Amino acid sequence: MKKWIVASFWGSLACLTACQTPSLNLPASASDSDLCFESLPASWDEALPLGNATVGALVWQRDSVLRFSLDRVDLWDLRPTDSLSGPNYSFRWVQEQVRKKDYLPVQKKFDHPYDKLPAPSKIPGAAIEFPINLGKVVSSRLYLNEALAEVEWESGTRLRTFVHASEPIGWFVFENWPDSVSPTVLAPSYGRPTKLIAGSQSFSDLARLGYEQGTLEEGPNEVHFHQRGWGDFSYDVSVRWERVGGSLYGVWGISSSLSQEQAEKETNEALQRGVLADFRSHDAWWDAFWAKSSICIPDTVLQRQYDREIYKFGSVARENGYPISLQAVWTADNGTLPPWKGDYHHDLNTELSYWPAYTGNHLQEAMGYLNTLWNQRDVFREFTKTYFGTQGLNVPGVTTLTGEPMGGWVQYSLSPTIGAWLAHHFFLQWKYDQNPDFLREKAYPFLKEVAVHLEQLSSVDAKGRRTLPLSSSPEIFDNSIQAWFTEMTNFDRALMHACFREASEMADSLKLSDEAAHWRELDKQVPDFDTDSDGALTFAPGFPYNASHRHFSHAVAFHPFGLLDVSQGEKERQIILKTLEKIKQMGPDWWCGYSYAWYGNMLARVGDGASAADALRTFASCFCLPNSFHANGDQSGTGKSQFTYRPFTLEGNFAFAAGVQEMLLQSHTGIIRIFPAIPDAWQDVSFHQLRAQGAFLVSASQKSGHWQKVEIYPERGGLLRLDLGEHKIASIHGAEGSNVTPDGILEVQTHPNQPIMIQFN
């Protein structure tokens, strides 16, 4: 993003003492995408968000007091769910209950405990408050480039605060701070009931967890909080500070018994390093993060939202961290459990959250998702063996931090196929990176185990068609017995086709010819996709898409899996266009914000840039809070959805970013297409180092509607295929032996790390 900003700098921080302490200069570069307000946000879900995928903070004002809501990704109550055990804990038992049309026992066993029991669940951390009314706030700002928040009061007090990019701590620095006031730590209300907020999707207050209230230890310039949770779990919060002259500066940390870190040790070491040294290393991390890719588009609404989404992605994703859950490191600070328990929803939410990692050139951050799935294979295998009775592995559709199933609507929380969608991200990581070691050691082994499970769970009927005992399509018919289909849904067909095809492609690349042939044979047995009388994709045979719905599960074969694509021929093109037409015809009455973001991706995939931009603009303008958090329901009052609630979740934010990328660069067919879906009004557009499949980094610019320059950096070499469209090459460097096919495809056999530069007439 820094390539598109106008730089400015803060003045130097006042010398903490004239003689004893060096002057601290914390430079911050302002951008048009920064979050800027004339006051402090007055609710936790509109706060200034800071984070590093392990710890996070929300900066806001509760009543008249400044508040930091602190969180950590591994604060979890992991007590087991008793109902997910016993003789009826099996897919076979569910099948029998569906056959008997006696579904209430299934709902009581799997769904009711999720709603009625407070745990397992993500839990909040604590808060730091600065108990003083400093008067009117004149400005608050989140500098995206440095991930640093600033608040200024009319009294002359100024705060600068950041969560370190790679350490489990946060810093705060106040200028013109009253000598007599110290920060305080406020614990969550584990001991007293809290009124649930309508529309928050919080099912329980914290008191139902049954914890004894934690303990506070206070000393000179420090305070430490210890909270015991369920079993032997506990967490700690530590805050230390110093006063020098008229300034107060300090550091906080939060640690979990699930990690090796200790909050008191972390804050002590941070104070010894100093805020200046920590800010330098923090800023260096963010400099490197922003340098990985950037875009410049003329739509200010989409540009600002995009930059804010990439900032949030950098705040919640790390290679060695846990995956992005529903709220990641920004758990609700309202005295209740977070929306949907802050868990890992794998029927859409985690998958969409990583869409922008690939084209956005943030593969390293995406590895947190894949590394966690890899490390939890034993948990998944045990679940798969116990519940489905198969070998290999499947992933529960709703899980705890450690991968254990949590229950819920069983069609999706214990879906027979959902593991294939998660395995698809291993496939994408390989396609965009082309790392042979990753393919051999992780990607193919994980996907192969999912394929083994699907092969054993399914059977071949008399017509030679591979089918499942029961099938579903998230979240069609919600949690009723009607949500189980006896004929395979297009959703399950897509996941099985994708799994077997991706397994065969990987096996071919590894020269495992017998295995590749086996997966191809299984893929041939999976039925083709079902369409209605108009030619549009259905949910399942006999169940057309005939009502508005938030989840486009029937269309995943088109997007994101690319099993159907407009490039494949007129038949496939018509299926896709008819499907999109039917979605539009049914309307958005029951869409969430992520539905608009996903719809924008699909429209971009077919080259409809104007409609894609409209859908993404609706998401940004109507379904996001002032701090850019996706609130699920329509917040604009303009009738964009009949959902008007505001539970904050992240998947819509990141699906939006992927939609913008889809407008600028596509490579899912093996051919790189530049600006494939930009509106005609976007005459001047550019992007820097977006990533295409094949491990190609692509930069491109267009002015006055004409391509100017394309630069391609092949990390690993191989055949490059670039669609030139109607554009004529003026000069090309680094592409000896290049060829342009009759249909306008530039073909170049590239070499690792040897860039190609193309100028256009």
N, C-alpha and C positions, 0 to 999 in steps of 0.2 A: 504493500500500500504506500510505502514512503515515496515511491517514485511519482506519486500524483498529489502530493501535499505541498502547501506553502509553509515553510519552516518558520517557527518563531521560538523564542526561548524565554524561559522564566528568568527572572533576575536571580542573583545569588541569594541563597538562604542566608539570613543574618548570621553573623559570626556567633557561635554559641557562647564563646567567651573571647574577649579581645586577645588574651594571651595564651590560654591553655588549649584551645581547640581550633583546628584549621577551619577555614571557610568551606562550607559545603555548597557545591553547585550541582543541582539536579536538573539538567536540561530536559525540556519536553518539547516535542515538535507537534504543533497543532495541525489537525486535519479537518476538512469539511465534514468528516464522518464521525467526529467525536460526539459523545453524549454531552450536551450542554443544557443546563437549566438555570433559571433565575432563582431557584430555591432548592432545598434538599427534598428528594422524594419522601413521601409521607407513609409509604407502605413497603414491606419487605420485597414484594415482587416487582416493584418499580425502582428498586435501589440501584446504585452504581455497582456493577458486578466485577469482582477481582477473583482470580483463581489460577491454580497451576496443575489441575487434575487430581491433586492429592488433598489440598486444603483450599478453602474459598472463603470469601467475605463479601457481605452485602452492606454497603454504606448508605444509611438513610437516617431519617429523623423520626423518632417515636415521641409523640407529643412535642415537647420543646427540646428534647435531649438527643444528642448525636449518638447513634447506635451502629456498631459493627456486629452483624450476625455472622458468627463463625461456624464453619462446617468442615467436615473431613469425609472423604469418600468411603472409608471403611468404618464408619460409625453405624453399626448394625446390631439389631437384636436378632440372633440367629437360632432362636428356639425352634425345635422341629414342629411341624404340623402333624399331629397325631393321625389325622384322617388320611394322610398320604402314606398309608401302610395297611397291612392286614390282607385278608383273603380277597376282598373286593377291590383292592388297589391293582386293577389290571384293565387293559384295553378290552380284553375278552369279556369281562363282566359288563363294561359299558355297552358293548355290542349286544349282549343278551338283554339288557334293560331297554335298549332302543327297539329290539325285535319285539319285546313284550309290550311296548308302548307304555312303560312304567318308568318315567324319567325322573320323578321327584327324588328317589333315593340317590341318583347320580348328583343332582344339584345339592342335596344335603351333604353328601360326602366331599365334594370337591369345591363347590362354589360358596356355600354358606359359611364355612370356616374362614375363607379369605375375607369376607365382608364383616363377619362378627368378631373374629379374634384380632387383637391388636398387633400380633406378631406371628411370623417374622416380618421385620420391617426395617427400613432405613430410619435412623433417628437423628434429630438435630444435635448440634454441639452446644454452644453457649453464645453469649453476647457480651461484648464490651460496651459499656456506656460511659459517657463523659458527663457527669451529673451537674451540668451548669447550663443556664439559659444564656447563650452568647448574643442573643438578640436576633435581628433579621439576617438571614442568609442572602447575600447579594448574588452569589453564583456558585454552581457546582459543576464539575466537568470531569469526564473520564477521557484521558488522553489515550487513544487506542494504540498509538505507536509504542509507547512505553508502558502500557498497562498500568497507569498511575492515575489515581483520583485526586482531585483538588477541590477544596471547599473554602470559600471566603465569606466572612461575616462583616456586617456593617461596622462592628466594633473594632475591626482591624485584625482580628484573629484569622489565621490562615492554616489550613490542614493540607498536608500532602501524605498520601498513604499508598502502599502497594503490597501485593502478595508476591513474594519472591518467585521467580519463574521456575526454580529448580530446588528450592529448599522449603521445608514444611513450616514456614514462618511468614508473618506479615509485619511491616513497619508502619509507624505513624510518626509524623513530625508536625508539631504545632509551633507557629510563631505567635508572639503576643498572647501567651497563655497565663491565666491567673495562677499565682504561686500556690494557693491553698487548695486547688482542685486536682484530684487524682482519678485515674480511670478505675472503674469497678467492673467486676465480672458478675453477670447475671446468669444463673442456671436456668435451663428449661423447667417448666412447672410439672415435674414428675409427681408431685405430692398432692396437687389439687386439680379438680376437673376444670376443663376449659370449654366454653361454648363453641360448638362446631359452626363453621361458617358455611352458609348455603352456597352451593355451586363450587365449592373448593375441591370436591372429590376426596376430602379427608374423612376417613371412616371412623376414627377414634381419637380421643384426646390422649395426651401422654400419660396421664395418671393411671390409665388402664394397664400400662406396662408393669406396674407393681414395683417400681424401683423405690428404694429409700433415697430421699433427697441427698445429693452429693455434698461434699464438705469443702469449705473455703479456708485457706491458710493465707494470712496477710502478713507482710513484713514491710520494712522500709523500702519503698519504691518497687514493690513486687506483690503479686497475688497469684495464688495457684489454686485450681479447682480440680477435684477428683470426683468422678462419678462412676459408681458401680452399676452395671447393667445386668442382663440375664446371665445366669451361670457364672463363669469366671471372667466374663468380659468387663472391661472398664476403659474409661478414657480420661485424659487429663488436658487441662488448659493452663497455660502459663503466660503471664504478662509481666514484663519488666520495663522500667522506664527511668529516665534521668531528667533532671532539670538543670539547665545552664542559662543564666541570664533570664530573659523573658521567654525562653523556649522550653517545650516539653517534647522529648522524643522517646520512643519506646518500640518494643517488639513483642509480638505474641506468637505462641505456637500451640498446636493442638495435636495430641498423639493418641493412638489407639493401641490397646493390648494385642491387636491382630498384627501389629508391625513391630519392628525393632527400635523405632524412634522413641525418644523420651522428651516431652515438651519442655521440661525444666532445663534439660541439657541443651536442647536446641536454642532456646532463648538466651541462655548464658553464653553459648558460643557465638551467637549472632551479635550480641553486644560487644564481644571482644573483637569481632571482625569490623564492626561499625557499619552505620547505615550507608556511608558513601561507597565502601567496598562492595557491599551487597547490592546497592543500586547499580553499580557498574556491571557486575556479572548478570544481574537481572536484565538490564538494558541490552547487553550483548546477546542474550538468548532471544529476546524479542526482535532485535535487528536481524538475526539469522532467520527467524521464523518468517518475518515479513518479506525477506529477500527471496523466499522460495517461489513466490508467484504474486502477480498483481494484475488488475484489470483497470481499464479506463473506459467508461461508457457514458453517453450523454444524458441518460436518465438519472437525475439526481436521487430520486426515491430509491431506485434499485441499487445505485452505486453505494449510497450510505448504508442501506440495509445489508448489502453484500459484505462491506468492510466490517460491519458490526458482527456479522455471523462468523467471519473468519477469525475475528478477535475472540469470540466466544469459543470457537473450536480450539484455538490455541490455549484457552484457559481451562479446558476440560479434557484434553486428550494428550497423553504422553505414551511413549513406547513401552515403558515399564510400569505404567499405571493400570488401574482397573478400567473397564469400558465405561462409556457414557451411559449412565442410567437416566431415568426420566427427568430428574432435576440436577444430576451430577453433583457438584460441590456447592449447590445453592438450595439446600433443603429449606422448606417453608419455616419461617420464624413467626408462628402464630399460635403456639401452644398446642398444636395438634400434630398428629402424624402427617407426613407429606401426602400429596395426591397420589392415589394408587400405591401407597406405602413406599413411594420413591424407588420402586424395584426395577428389575430388568425385564421389560416387555419385548419379547423376541418375535411378536407377530407383526411388527412394523417398526417399533420405536428405535431399537438399537440399530437396525439395518439402515433406516433413513439417516440416522445421525452420522454415518460414515460415508454417505454418498459423496460429499465434496472433497474427501481426502484424496481421491484418485486423480481426477483431472486437475484438482487444486495443487497437486505436487506436495502433498503432506503424507506420504506413505509411512514415514517414520512414526508420526503420531498415530496413524491407523493401526500400527502393530500392537498397541495396548489392547485393542479388541481381540486380535487374533492370538496374541500370546496368552491372554486369560483363557480363551476357549481351549487352546492347546493344553494349558496346565490343568484344566478341569476335566480332561477326558475321562479319567477314572470315575468321577462323579456321574458323568453322562452315560458311561457304559453301564454302571450299576443301575441307574434309572431305566435305561433301555431294556436291560435284561429283566428287571423286576416288573416293569409296567407292560412292556410290549412282548416280552418273551423272545426277543431276537438278539442276535449278536450284532457287532458293530456298535454304532452310537447314534443317538438322536439327542437333541437338546430340548429341555422343557421350554415351553413358550413363555413362561413367567418364572423367573428364578431369583434367588437370593444373591448376595455378593459372592458366595462361594459356589454357585451353580446348582444349588438344590432346588427342586420344584416347590412352588408356593401354592399351587392350585389356582382357583378362579374358574372362569368359564372354560370347562374342560376341553371343548372342541379346539380351543386355541392355546390354553395354558399347558395342555398335554397333547398337542397336535402330533399326528404321526409323521408329518413331513417337514416340520419347521426347521429341523436341522439342516435341510438342504439350502435354505435361504442363508443361514449363517455360513455354511460351507462355501457358498457363492462368493463371499468376501475373501476367502483364501484364493479362490480362482482369480478374482479381480486384482488382488495384490500381485499375483504372479504375472498376469497379463500386462499390467502397467509397469512392472519392474523387471521382469524377465530374469529373475535371479534363479539360476539352476539349483543352487543349494536349498533355497527356500522351497522350491517345487519338490525336490526329492525328499527333503527331511520333514516338511510340515504340510505343505498345501495338498499334495496328492494323498499322503497317508490319512489326513483328516477327512478329506472328501471321500476317499475310498471306504472308510468305516461307515459314513452316512449311507453310501450306496449299498453296502452290504446289508445294513438294517432295512432299507427300502426294498431290496430284493427279497429278503426273508419275510417281511411283513405282507408283501403283496403276493398275488397268485395270478395264474393265467387261466382265463375262462375258456369255454368250448370254442369260442371264435378266435382264440389266440391273442386276446387282449389282456394286458396286465392291469390288474385292478386292486383296490384296497377294500378291506372289509367295511369300513365306514370312511366317509370323506366330509370335509368342511371347507368353508371359504370365509376367512376373517372379514368382518364379524357379522356375517349375513345371518339374519334371524336370531342374533344375539345369543342367548343361552337357552333357547327352547329346544325341544326335541327336533323341531323342524330344521335346526342348524346342522343336523347330521343328514347327509345325502347318501343314498344307497348307490348312486352312480357317481363316479369320480368327478369332482368339480374341476373347472379349468384352473383353479389355483393349485390343486394337488397335481394335476397333470403337468402344469408348468414346472413345479418344483422337481418332479420326478424326471421330466425331460432334461431339465437343466443339470441335475445331478449326474445323470448317466452320460450326457454329452460332454460335460466338463471333465468327468472322470476319464472318458475315452480320449479326449484331447490331451490331457495331462499324461496319460499312459503312453500315448504315441510319442510325445516329446521325450519321455524317459526310455523309449524303445522297448516298452513292455507290450509287445504286439498282441499276445494272447489275451492279456487283461483288457487292452483297448477294444479288441474284437468282442469280448464278452459284454462290455458296457454298451457298445453299439447295438448289439443284439437285444439287450434289455430295452434300450431306448426305442427301438422299432416296435416293441410290444405295447408301449404306452399309447393310449388312444390319442388321436388328433384332437385339436381344440374344438369345442362345440360352439356353434353359432345359431342365432335365432333366424326367423324367416326373413329378416332384413339384412342378414349377413353380419350382425354384430356379435361379439363374444357374450356368452351367457355366464351365469354363475355355475350352472350344471345343466345337463339335458333336461328340458322341460321347465327350466327356471330362468327366464330372460331377465336382463337388467331392466327392471320396470319401475324402480322407485329410487329416489335420491338416497345415497349412502356415503358415509365418510370414507370408507375403505375401498379402494379400487382393486380388490383382491382378484376379481375375475380377469383383470387385464395385465397381470404381472408377466405373462408370456411376452407381451409387447414391451412394457417397461416395468421393472428394470432389466429383465433377463435378456431381452433382444432376441428371443426365439422366433418372434415374428417381427419383420422389419419392412418398411416401405421399399427397400432396395431389392427385396427378394422376388418381386413380380407383382402383376396387377391383382392377382387373387389376394395375396397377403396385404397389399396396399389397401384394398377395399375393406377387408376385415378390420384393419386398424382405423381407417377413416370412419367406418360405420360405428365402431365402438366408441370413438370420441364424440361422434354426433349424438349417440344415444346418451352418453354421460351428460352432454350439454342439454339435451332435450329433457332429461329427468330433473335437471337443475340442482342447485347447491343448498336446498333447504336444510339438509342434515349433514352438511360438510363441517369438518373442523378446519382450522387454519392449515394443518398439514395437507389437507385434501387439495386446497388451492395450490400449495407448493408442488405437490405431486402432479397435479393437472398441468401446471406450467412446464414441468419436465417433459410430460408426454407431448404437449403441443410443440415444444422445441424439438423433440425427437422427430416429428414429421415436418419440420421446417416452417411452422407457422409462428414466426417471430412476434408479430403484432399481438396475437392472442396470448402467446406465452408471457409477454411483457405485461399484458393486462391482468392475467391471473396472478402473477408474482407481485404486481403492484397492489392488487386487492389484499393479498396476504400481508404485505408490509404495512398497508394503511389501515386495515380493518381488524386484523387478528393479532396485533402485537401491542404490547404496553409501551409507554413512552421510552423505556430503557431498551426496547427491541425484543424483550422476552415474548415468545409465542404463548398466547393465553388460551388457545384452543377455540374459544367461542368468539363470535363477532362482537368487538368492542366499540364499533362505530355507530351502532343504532341505525344502520342503513339497510338492514334486511339481507345482508350477504349470507346469513345462515340463521336458522332458528335456534341453534346453540348460541347462547349469549353468556354462558358461564365463563370463569377465568382461571381454571387450573393451569398453572405454568408447566409446560414440558418442552423439551429441546428439539425433538425430531423435526418439527415443522421449520424451525430456524435453519437447520442444516440442509434439509431438503430444498429450501429456498435457494441457498447458495449453490447447490448442485444444479438447480434450474437455470441460473444465470450462466454457469459454466457450460451447460448444454447448449445454450444459445450461441456461445462463442467458439466451441471446439467439440467435435465429435470424432470418435475413432472406434466405436463398438463393432463396426463391420469389417475392420482391418484396413479401411481406407480413412485417412485423416481428412476431415472436412473443416475448413476454417470459416468462421462466421456463417454457419449453416442455417441460423434461425434468428437473424437480427431484423428488427423492423426497418422498413424503408427510411424512416426518419432518422435512424442512427447512421449518419453519414461519416462521422469521425469516431472510430472505435480502435482500441488496441488492447493487447494483453501481453504479459511477459511471463514466460516459462510455465505455461500450463502444460500438463503432461498428457500424452497420448499413449494408447496401448502400443506395446512394442518397445517401451522405454525411450520414447522420443520426447524431449522437452521442446516446446514450440512457442515462439514469440511471433506476433503478427501485428500489423498496423494497417488501417484503412483511413483515407482522407477523402472527403468530398465523394464518398461512395466508391472509391477506387482503391484496390489493394496497392500498398506501397512497398512493403517489405515483409518477407517471411524468413525467420531464422529457425533452424532445426538442429538440435544437439542430440545425436544418437548416443545414448549412454553405453549401449551394448552392440551397436551395429545391427545388421540385418536389412531386409528389404523394406524400404520406405515406399508407401503408396500415398500420394497426395492428390486430392481432387482439385484441379485448377479451375473448374467451371468454365466461365467465359473469359477468364483473365489470361493475359498474354505475358510471358516471361520476357523481360528485357535483358537480364543477365543472371547467371547462376554460377556460384563458386563452391567448390568442394563436392561436386557431384559428377565426377568423371564417369562417362558411360551411361548417363541418364537417358531415359526414353519417355516420350509422351505417347500414350496409347490413343487409338482413334476416339475413345470416349472421354478424353481429356484428363487421364490419370497420369501424373508424373511418377515414374518408377525409378528408384535409385537404390543400388546396392551399397549401403552405408558401412562405414567402419567405426569402431568404438572411439568416442571422444573426438571425432573429426566433424566439425560443424558444417552445415550447408547454409549458404546465404543466397536468397533469391530476391531480385528486384523485379518490379512489374512496370509495364508501360502505363 
